Amino acid sequence: MNVEVVFSEQPLHLQQLTISGCGAIARFDGIVRGLEDGKEITGLCYEAYAPMAEKVIRDILAELSVEHPCERVRVFHRIGFVSVGETAIIMDVHSSHRGEAFALLQKFMDRLKRDVPIWKRGSR
């Protein structure tokens, strides 16, 4: 599986990519909401230890790909301040069939929030 991981302080843009033999692309865009822990915010500030975060992301994807084989995964995550309504993470998964793409994406996002050294705090 080909994996691309990018951390950026700039707004995220993920160009459409097609891969021969892949019949499915599952995509997730995580948008900053106006509430965090029940309180109104203007945005979130993301911090990451990028080298470790990238390693953990790659390890999680390698583990998940055993059960859900896919051809390519791209994970782009913002760091720094992200205003309400802006995209904090974009992920797309390319696979032969939609079931594998959806399953890998769902399980990865659960693991990302739990295991990857990326921290957020609300800003009022």
ZIKA-V87757 format. One record per backbone hydrogen bond with DSSP energy under -1.0 kcal/mol. CO is the residue of the C=O (numbers start at 1). NH is the residue of the N-H. If there is no record, write none. Layout:
co	nh
CO	NH
CO	NH
This chain:
co	nh
2	73
4	75
6	77
8	79
19	22
24	95
26	93
28	91
30	88
30	89
32	85
34	41
36	39
39	36
42	84
43	123
44	82
45	121
46	80
47	119
48	50
49	53
50	54
51	55
52	56
53	57
54	58
55	59
56	60
57	61
58	62
59	63
60	64
61	65
64	68
71	2
72	94
73	4
74	92
75	6
76	90
77	8
80	46
82	44
83	86
86	32
88	78
89	30
90	76
91	28
92	74
93	26
94	71
94	72
95	24
97	101
98	102
99	103
100	104
101	105
102	106
103	107
104	108
105	109
106	110
107	111
108	112
109	113
110	114
111	115
112	116
116	118
117	49
119	47
121	45
123	42
